[in-house]
Amino acid sequence: MNSSAGAGRVTLLGGGPGDPDLITVAGLKALQRADVIVYDRLVPLPLLEEAKPGAELIEVGKVPRGPFTPQERINEILIEQASAGKDVVRFKGGDSFVFGRGGEEWLALQAVGIPVSIIPGISSSIAAAELAGIPVTHRGVSTGFTVVSGHVGPSDERNDVAWDKLATAGNTIVILMGVKNLPEITEALRGHGLAADTPAAVIADAALPTTRVLRGTMADIAQLAVDQDVQPPAVAVIGAVAGLGIGVS
């Protein structure tokens, strides 16, 4: 498929952890000028009211273990709208390039000659912990952190995370999309040598009025999340930094 001579453009926009006030200035301007906004359920939804009169809003994305729009269809929508000469914003909750499909969308658009640019958002992989008062690094405690996806568990054939290496690396571990698999993940980390009393926390609905912060240890954090009926989106932080006692509890 070749783009038309009058093709528009696409902006890949990260929406941050959900609070409308945490959008970047550049991101807000992009939303206000867009002819089409293609968005998912995790974006700061009140910001859709910033769309100009007549702008088309197209909902895509998926509900965990529920209805979803295939990524191939999202790519098609972006190409179709931009090929019609539209200024399109692909508005995504969190960060398009942290376990998002922004890279796939970039490649699909690039392949047909449609101009595409990126406006990064505040990444939930760091911001959720920070909003809960948990620094992912801290002098004398942890000098590094690793962000991993928990959408598949350690025993899943699709898993490509070296959980054994993470357990002994000494870095903070930040887990995205791991609500369902947190019990298996913590069990695997303990089995590979990470101490059961290692501090841990789960931050649910970071930056939203419904936010909750659960604090515990590797031994009990997964059960705490179950007992408190934590649902996605939530971020888990495992490591000594989760026990510093900084910020909200």
Summary of the structure (lengths in Angstrom):
residues: 249
radius of gyration: 19.5
end to end distance: 53.0
largest distance: 61.4
contacts: 831
relative contact order: 0.16
helix: 31%
strand: 23%
